[in-house]
Amino acid sequence: MAVATKKTKNIRLIEVPSEVGAGTRGASLGIEAIKIAALDFRSQFFKKYKSIVIPNDNQALYGNSGSRYAKHIRSVLKMYERIGAAVRDSIRDGRFPLVLSGDHSNAGGTIAGIKMAYPESRLGVIWIDAHADLHSPYTSPSGNIHGMPLATALAEDNIEEKSNDLDYETIELWEMLKTIGDISPKIEYRDLIYVTLRDFEDQEATLIKKNKVKVVSTNELRKTGVTKLTRELLKYLSGCDKIYISFDVDSLDPSISRGTGTPVKGGINEREAADLILELLQNEKICCLEFTEVNPTLDSENVMAETVFEVLQKVARQVEMVN
């Protein structure tokens, strides 16, 4: 019993019910939808694993969005600071941060927290997502910051592809986002892998090609097989000391559920997602995992949240085994 208790405590759930970076409302409700799924499955998951809940700044959504090209950036900055501190402290306490977040902009704060905990470590990122999230305020067609978290981590402005003229205040706040934790950049392009990427703009495509970023398509995943692909991904990131996995539910095909803000055809299924994450988690370099962008307001019968919860239960068991 003592051993089981010790392992259970190794996981720290971090809830981030924030959607200030999204263009569609409802992602902040995703965590509660997952908890409802747990109740439907009669699971004690959220009793077994206690959560830290990060205060959100969603009230800002009722006011002016501020910058046209970086909407609600002041609120996103607040979230980065709060998330970064929680992730940093969890790792320093010897815990494995399992982050449940609203919109994907929050991942920039998670990456900042990991780097604050491991400032001298080389961090790899496996980005399981339909989208590249490489825009900056200089290039974003929407101004929604959930399309920019990797740009903040890479300290990428992509001025060469600039299409927007920013005011001084936006520039200053953007610089602050990139330098959270006084570390910038936090990751390098060579340590980034996209899985199921299939929807991105020309400006992002230019960066991916220029920096020779590794991209794994849905077809490649199926052709290679999860076990072999996992070996290849970990070999590619073998120079990294720590690895973070970010799982955006829009990596899943919309035929499963449309309970996310930006669904894109051609994604993986729930079994492929679970198998991939579980295989990756067997490696001790994996230091943090994030689930994001569940939006129950766009769903029917809470299908997406139920799918995510099933994966979440398996993930927790795997983390306990490894740690």
N, C-alpha and C positions, 0 to 999 in steps of 0.2 A: 504493500500500500504506500509506503514512504516513497518508493521509486516512482510510482505512478503520479503521486502528488507533485513531486519535483518536476516531472516532465510537463504536466499540465500547466504549471505556473510559468513555463518557458515561453508560452504564447501570450502576447498582449494584443487584444483587439483595440484598434483605434478607429472610432467612428467619426466621420467627417461629413455631416449632413449639409454640405454647402453646394450651391449651384450658381454662384455669382459669375462663374466663367462660362456658363452655357448660354446657348441661344434659344433653347426650348425649355420651358419651365417644367419642373417635376422631378428632376434627378435627386433633389435633396430628400425626397420621400423614399428613395430606393432602399435605404437601410431598414426603415420600418417595414417595408414590403418583404424584405428578407426575413425579418423577425416574425412576421405573420406566417411566412412559409414554414419557419421552424415550428410554430405552434400547430400548424396544419399537419405537420409530420410527427407531432407529439415529441419533439426533440427537446432535450435539456441543454442544448448547445450554448445558449446565451446565459444560462445559469452557471454552467461549467467554466466558461471563459468570460471573465468580467471585462467590461469595456471602459476605456477612457473616451469621453465624448468631447470633441473639440467644438467650442462655441462658434457658431456661424455668423455671417454678416449679411444674411439674406434680406434683411430689411432694406438694404441699399437698393434692392431691385425695384422698390416702390418710388425711388427718386430718379434723378437724372443719371444717365449712364456715364457721364463724364466724357472721356475721350471717345471719339467716333471710331478710332482704330484700335483701342484697347479698353473695351467697355468694363466699367467697374474695377479698374485696375487698382484703385486704392483698397478696395475690399479684398481683392485677390492677394495683394501684398500682406494684408493682415492675416489672411489664411495661411500663406506661406510661413509667416513667422510662428503662428500657433502650431501648425502641423510639424514644421521643422523641429521645434522644441520638443514636442511629444515623441516623435520618432527618435530623435537623438537620445533623450532621456531613457526611453524604453530599451534601446540597444545598450546603453551604458549600464542599465540594470540587469543586463544579461538576458533580456527577453527577445523574442522574435516578433517584430511588428507585423501584424496581419491587419491591413488597412482596408476599411470599407468606406468608400467615399462617394460623394454625389457626382460632380462633373470632373472631367479628366484634368482640368487645370490644377487640381489639388496635387497631382503627381509631382509637380515641380517642387512643392513644399516637402514631399516625402523624400525626394532625391536630395534636397538640401539637408534634411535631417540625417540621412545616412552619411553624407559627407562630413557633417559636423561631428558625428560619432567616430568616423574613420577618416580624418583629414589627410592622412598620409597614404591611404589605400587607393588603388586603382579600381574604379567602380564600373562594372559592366551592366548593361541594361537590355533586357529582353522585353520588347514592346509588342504585345499581342493585341493587335488593333487593326481595324480597317483603314485607319487614317494615319498620316505621317506626323501630324501635330508639330510641324517644323516652321510654322509661320511666325513672324514677328509683327509688331505694329506697323512696321514699314511695308509689309507685303500682304497683310491679312485682308481678304475681301469682305469679311464679316465683322471684324473687330472682337470676336468672341475668343476669350483667352484660353478656352479649353482646346483650341487649335494651336497653342503656343508653348505648352510645358517643356517639350524637348528643346525648343529654342532657348528657353531660360537656362536650362541645365548646360547647354552647349555654349552659352553666351553668343548666340548667333543672331545677328541683325539682318543678314542677307541684303546689305545695301545695294549690291550689284543688281538685284532684281526689284529694287524699290519702286513702289507705285503710290505710296501715301506720304504726304508731308505732315510731320508731327509737330505739335506745339512743344514748347520747352518743358512744360509740366509733365506731359506724357513721356518725353525722353528721360526726364529725371526719374520718374517712377519705374520705367522700364529698366533703367540701370540698377535701380534698387532691387528689382525682382531678380535680375541676373546675379547679383552679388550677395544674396541672402547667405548668412553664415560666414561672410568675408572670404568666400572661396568661389573663384570664377576663372575658367569654366569648371564645372563639377564632373563632367564626363567628356570623353572624346569620341569623335565619329567612329573610330576604329573599334570602339567598345560598345557599339550599338547594333542590335539586331532587330529587324522588323519581322513579325510573323503574321501572315494573312493580310498584309498591306495591299489595298486595292483601290483606294480612293484618295487622290491628292491633286493639288494644283501644280501648274508648271514651275512656279518658284520653288516648291518643295522638291519636285523632280530634279531640278537643276542641282540642288544641294546634295541629294542622294547620289546622283551620278558623279558629281565633282569629287565627293568624299568617299566614293566607292563603298557605300554603306551596304551591309549584307541584308538582303531581303528574301524571305522565304514565303512563297505563295501557298495558297490552299492546295493547289494541285501538287506542288513539290512536297508538301507535308504528307499528302496521301500516297504519292509515288514512293517516297523514301521510307515511310513508316515512322511512327513516333519514336520507337526505341533507337533506331539508327540516327534519326534526325537529332535527337537529344544529345547523343554522343558528339555529333558534328558541331552543334551549337556550343557545347561546353568546351570542345577543343578550340573552336574559334575564339572563345573568351578565356583561353587558358592563361593569358597574361594578366588577367584581372584577379585581384585579391578578394573582392566581394561582388555579388551579382544580385540585382534587383529585378523582379518580374512585375510588370504592370499589365493587368488583364482588363481590357475594355470589352464589355459585353457585346459591342457591335462587331467584334471579331467573329461572333456567331452568325450563322445565316438567318435572315429574316423569316425563313420558313419555320424556324423553331419558335420565335416570338419577335414581335415588333416593339417590345418594351424597352426601347432605348431611343435617344433623341436623333441619332443619325444612322439608321440601318442601311446596310449595303449588301446586295446580292453577292453570292460566291464565297460565303464564309464557311467556317468549320462547324461541326455539330457538337453537341454537349459532351459526347463520349470522347471525341478527339481532343477537346479542350481539357477535360479532366485528365486524360492519359498524359498529355503533354506536360501539364503543370506538375502532376505527381512524379513523373520521370525526372523532371528538372529538380524537384525538391529533394531528391536523393543525394544531390551534391551539397556538401557542407558549405560551399561558398555562397549559396543562396541565403541572403540575410534579411530579406523583406519581400512581401507579396502584397499587391493591392488589387482590389476588385472595384470597378467603377462604372458609372453611367447606366445603372438600372433605373428606369423611369416607369413606375407603375401607372402613371396617368395615360400612357400611350399603349398600355398592355390590355390583355383580356384574361381574366381569371388568374392574374398574378403568375403567369407561366414563367416569365423571365426570372423573377425572384426565386421561384421554386427550383429552376434549373441551376441558378447560381448557388443556392443553399446546398443542394446536393453535392456540388463540387466543393463547397466550403467545408462540409463535414469530412470529406475524404482528405482534403488538404490538411486539416488540423491533425488528423491521425498520422499523416505522413510526417508532418513537422515534429510531432512528439517522438516518432521513431528515430529520426535523424539526430535530434538534439538531446 
